[in-house]
């Protein structure tokens, strides 16, 4: 016997979680790039 679960994704909630992940990631990449450029300058 198989059970199917239907998960409804709220687009706003998905966007909020993507921002929750993307903002710190973008900040880390930006910070790393700035420090790398300072090394070569």
N, C-alpha and C positions, 0 to 999 in steps of 0.2 A: 504494500500500500504506500503510495507516494503522497506527500503533502506539499502543496504549492503555497508559498507565502507571497503575497503581493505587497511590495514595498513601494509606496508613493513618494517620489522625491520632490520636495518643495524647491523650486529654482532659487528662491531667495536664500533659503538655508544652505543650499549648495554653494552659492556665491559667497556667503559669509564664511563658510569653512575654507573655501579656496583663498580668500583674503587672509584668513587666520594663518594659513601656511605660507602664502606667497609674500606677504609683507616682511616677515623676519628673514625669509630666504633672500629677497631682493636687497634688504639692508645688509646682510652678510656679504653678498656678492659685491655690492657697492663699496663697502668698507675694505674688503680684500683688494679690490682694484685700486683704490686710493693708496693703500699701503704699498702695493706692488709698484705703482707709478712713482712713488716717493723713493723707492729703492733705485730706480733707473734714472732718476733725474739728477 
